[in-house]
């Protein structure tokens, strides 16, 4: 298995390295510490995170609901 650095993950996700490190620290992205401030990221975990984020930004179909009430004039 090829492991991914924070810098590469940040480029793939289009976010900062600080944000990737925070996601690793929170456990949102599975990673192992390779030093005091260094993470090695599991590619499967990164793919899962990408998938979950893409679902959040997928446009939803519009449901118009009830038409507006007519004004009393």
MDTraj code that builds the backbone (N, CA, C; nanometers):
import mdtraj as md
import numpy as np

residues = "UNK UNK UNK UNK UNK UNK UNK UNK UNK UNK UNK UNK UNK UNK UNK UNK UNK UNK UNK UNK UNK UNK UNK UNK UNK UNK UNK UNK UNK UNK UNK UNK UNK UNK UNK UNK UNK UNK UNK UNK UNK UNK UNK UNK UNK UNK UNK UNK UNK UNK UNK UNK UNK UNK UNK UNK UNK UNK UNK UNK UNK UNK UNK UNK UNK UNK UNK UNK UNK UNK UNK UNK UNK".split()
xyz = np.array([
    [0.0849, -0.1179, 0.0000],
    [0.0000, 0.0000, 0.0000],
    [0.0897, 0.1245, 0.0000],
    [0.0561, 0.2203, -0.0829],
    [0.1279, 0.3463, -0.0878],
    [0.0632, 0.4432, 0.0104],
    [0.1456, 0.5021, 0.0949],
    [0.0941, 0.6001, 0.1895],
    [0.1146, 0.7400, 0.1331],
    [0.0335, 0.8336, 0.1792],
    [0.0310, 0.9687, 0.1226],
    [0.0737, 1.0691, 0.2293],
    [0.1503, 1.1681, 0.1876],
    [0.1914, 1.2746, 0.2792],
    [0.0812, 1.3804, 0.2890],
    [0.0914, 1.4634, 0.3896],
    [-0.0054, 1.5719, 0.4098],
    [-0.0039, 1.6671, 0.2902],
    [0.1142, 1.6945, 0.2393],
    [0.1266, 1.7881, 0.1263],
    [0.0546, 1.7345, 0.0023],
    [0.0728, 1.6072, -0.0265],
    [0.0063, 1.5476, -0.1432],
    [-0.1450, 1.5432, -0.1214],
    [-0.1873, 1.5065, -0.0013],
    [-0.3308, 1.5016, 0.0296],
    [-0.3942, 1.6396, 0.0146],
    [-0.3237, 1.7423, 0.0606],
    [-0.3756, 1.8788, 0.0498],
    [-0.3953, 1.9178, -0.0957],
    [-0.2998, 1.8822, -0.1805],
    [-0.3133, 1.9128, -0.3237],
    [-0.4319, 1.8386, -0.3834],
    [-0.4472, 1.7116, -0.3480],
    [-0.5573, 1.6319, -0.4027],
    [-0.6934, 1.6849, -0.3591],
    [-0.7005, 1.7339, -0.2361],
    [-0.8280, 1.7834, -0.1835],
    [-0.8526, 1.9307, -0.2141],
    [-0.7471, 2.0031, -0.2510],
    [-0.7622, 2.1458, -0.2783],
    [-0.7774, 2.2273, -0.1507],
    [-0.7159, 2.1803, -0.0414],
    [-0.7212, 2.2518, 0.0856],
    [-0.5795, 2.2688, 0.1393],
    [-0.5648, 2.3423, 0.2476],
    [-0.4320, 2.3686, 0.3022],
    [-0.3774, 2.2464, 0.3765],
    [-0.2451, 2.2446, 0.3925],
    [-0.1820, 2.1368, 0.4686],
    [-0.2237, 2.1442, 0.6156],
    [-0.2471, 2.2658, 0.6659],
    [-0.2932, 2.2803, 0.8044],
    [-0.4290, 2.2126, 0.8230],
    [-0.5172, 2.2328, 0.7261],
    [-0.6514, 2.1720, 0.7341],
    [-0.6414, 2.0192, 0.7294],
    [-0.5545, 1.9658, 0.6433],
    [-0.5365, 1.8206, 0.6350],
    [-0.4841, 1.7681, 0.7687],
    [-0.3857, 1.8372, 0.8262],
    [-0.3310, 1.7951, 0.9553],
    [-0.4389, 1.7961, 1.0632],
    [-0.5249, 1.8966, 1.0601],
    [-0.6340, 1.9051, 1.1582],
    [-0.7308, 1.7880, 1.1398],
    [-0.7642, 1.7548, 1.0148],
    [-0.8534, 1.6426, 0.9879],
    [-0.7919, 1.5113, 1.0359],
    [-0.6608, 1.4974, 1.0206],
    [-0.5902, 1.3785, 1.0695],
    [-0.5933, 1.3752, 1.2219],
    [-0.5678, 1.4876, 1.2830],
    [-0.5658, 1.4974, 1.4285],
    [-0.7025, 1.4648, 1.4879],
    [-0.8097, 1.5089, 1.4198],
    [-0.9468, 1.4829, 1.4650],
    [-0.9877, 1.3380, 1.4413],
    [-0.9157, 1.2683, 1.3522],
    [-0.9514, 1.1315, 1.3174],
    [-1.0463, 1.1229, 1.1999],
    [-1.0768, 1.2358, 1.1377],
    [-1.1650, 1.2376, 1.0207],
    [-1.0989, 1.1658, 0.9038],
    [-0.9696, 1.1863, 0.8889],
    [-0.8890, 1.1142, 0.7913],
    [-0.7941, 1.0252, 0.8717],
    [-0.7929, 0.8958, 0.8410],
    [-0.7067, 0.8030, 0.9137],
    [-0.5623, 0.8215, 0.8697],
    [-0.4763, 0.8388, 0.9684],
    [-0.3354, 0.8605, 0.9407],
    [-0.2528, 0.8147, 1.0596],
    [-0.1258, 0.7897, 1.0336],
    [-0.0328, 0.7539, 1.1405],
    [0.0683, 0.8652, 1.1547],
    [0.1077, 0.8887, 1.2772],
    [0.2116, 0.9892, 1.3017],
    [0.3467, 0.9296, 1.2654],
    [0.4248, 1.0081, 1.1939],
    [0.5595, 0.9662, 1.1574],
    [0.6619, 1.0591, 1.2222],
    [0.6156, 1.1419, 1.3115],
    [0.6999, 1.2389, 1.3800],
    [0.6116, 1.3301, 1.4625],
    [0.6716, 1.4313, 1.5208],
    [0.5961, 1.5228, 1.6063],
    [0.4833, 1.5921, 1.5311],
    [0.5106, 1.6362, 1.4099],
    [0.4086, 1.7087, 1.3328],
    [0.3926, 1.6517, 1.1921],
    [0.4189, 1.5228, 1.1772],
    [0.4147, 1.4602, 1.0446],
    [0.3133, 1.3463, 1.0468],
    [0.2241, 1.3459, 0.9462],
    [0.1266, 1.2382, 0.9304],
    [0.1522, 1.1659, 0.7994],
    [0.1299, 1.0347, 0.8018],
    [0.1281, 0.9538, 0.6807],
    [-0.0155, 0.9047, 0.6681],
    [-0.0787, 0.9388, 0.5568],
    [-0.2230, 0.9192, 0.5402],
    [-0.2533, 0.7920, 0.4621],
    [-0.3543, 0.7210, 0.5089],
    [-0.4038, 0.6015, 0.4417],
    [-0.4827, 0.6443, 0.3175],
    [-0.4451, 0.5960, 0.1986],
    [-0.5147, 0.6377, 0.0759],
    [-0.6638, 0.6032, 0.0744],
    [-0.7009, 0.4903, 0.1350],
    [-0.8427, 0.4532, 0.1388],
    [-0.9228, 0.5530, 0.2214],
    [-0.8647, 0.5969, 0.3313],
    [-0.9305, 0.6961, 0.4161],
    [-0.9453, 0.8288, 0.3426],
    [-0.8434, 0.8661, 0.2666],
    [-0.8493, 0.9895, 0.1888],
    [-0.9598, 0.9811, 0.0830],
    [-0.9706, 0.8656, 0.0175],
    [-1.0754, 0.8454, -0.0836],
    [-1.2146, 0.8536, -0.0203],
    [-1.2293, 0.7955, 0.0992],
    [-1.3581, 0.8023, 0.1694],
    [-1.3933, 0.9471, 0.2041],
    [-1.2942, 1.0228, 0.2484],
    [-1.3179, 1.1628, 0.2828],
    [-1.3587, 1.2422, 0.1586],
    [-1.2892, 1.2199, 0.0479],
    [-1.3240, 1.2886, -0.0781],
    [-1.4681, 1.2582, -0.1163],
    [-1.5056, 1.1299, -0.1056],
    [-1.6412, 1.0878, -0.1419],
    [-1.7446, 1.1550, -0.0529],
    [-1.7196, 1.1594, 0.0762],
    [-1.8160, 1.2204, 0.1679],
    [-1.8279, 1.3703, 0.1436],
    [-1.7169, 1.4358, 0.1108],
    [-1.7202, 1.5797, 0.0824],
    [-1.7909, 1.6089, -0.0492],
    [-1.7739, 1.5221, -0.1485],
    [-1.8398, 1.5475, -0.2771],
    [-1.9912, 1.5344, -0.2631],
    [-2.0362, 1.4465, -0.1728],
    [-2.1805, 1.4331, -0.1501],
    [-2.2375, 1.5587, -0.0852],
    [-2.1592, 1.6236, -0.0008],
    [-2.2056, 1.7449, 0.0668],
    [-2.2283, 1.8595, -0.0317],
    [-2.1532, 1.8607, -0.1404],
    [-2.1589, 1.9718, -0.2349],
    [-2.2354, 1.9387, -0.3620],
    [-2.3032, 1.8248, -0.3632],
    [-2.3838, 1.7870, -0.4780],
    [-2.5138, 1.8656, -0.4750],
    [-2.5491, 1.9320, -0.5851],
    [-2.6742, 2.0085, -0.5850],
    [-2.7949, 1.9158, -0.5684],
    [-2.8888, 1.9608, -0.4894],
    [-3.0101, 1.8834, -0.4666],
    [-3.1169, 1.9260, -0.5667],
    [-3.2098, 1.8358, -0.5922],
    [-3.3197, 1.8715, -0.6812],
    [-3.4109, 1.9685, -0.6078],
    [-3.4673, 2.0597, -0.6798],
    [-3.5530, 2.1619, -0.6212],
    [-3.6945, 2.1096, -0.6108],
    [-3.7516, 2.1237, -0.4939],
    [-3.8899, 2.0862, -0.4714],
    [-3.9675, 2.2149, -0.4428],
    [-4.0525, 2.2575, -0.5336],
    [-4.1174, 2.3876, -0.5189],
    [-4.2129, 2.3976, -0.4008],
    [-4.2728, 2.2877, -0.3546],
    [-4.3657, 2.2960, -0.2419],
    [-4.4954, 2.3630, -0.2817],
    [-4.5568, 2.4320, -0.1852],
    [-4.6841, 2.4998, -0.2127],
    [-4.6591, 2.6320, -0.2827],
    [-4.7511, 2.6695, -0.3692],
    [-4.7371, 2.8019, -0.4321],
    [-4.7644, 2.9111, -0.3293],
    [-4.7123, 3.0313, -0.3512],
    [-4.7357, 3.1400, -0.2550],
    [-4.8833, 3.1793, -0.2502],
    [-4.9255, 3.2293, -0.1337],
    [-5.0645, 3.2719, -0.1158],
    [-5.0890, 3.3990, -0.1979],
    [-5.2116, 3.4111, -0.2457],
    [-5.2485, 3.5312, -0.3197],
    [-5.2775, 3.6435, -0.2214],
    [-5.2361, 3.7619, -0.2561],
    [-5.2622, 3.8751, -0.1682],
    [-5.4094, 3.9177, -0.1783],
    [-5.4629, 3.9716, -0.0691],
    [-5.6034, 4.0168, -0.0656],
    [-5.6064, 4.1630, -0.1056],
    [-5.6500, 4.1907, -0.2235],
    [-5.6611, 4.3293, -0.2711],
    [-5.7973, 4.3538, -0.3263],
])
top = md.Topology()
chain = top.add_chain()
for i, resn in enumerate(residues, 1):
    res = top.add_residue(resn, chain, resSeq=i)
    for name in ("N", "CA", "C"):
        top.add_atom(name, md.element.get_by_symbol(name[0]), res)
traj = md.Trajectory(xyz[None], top)
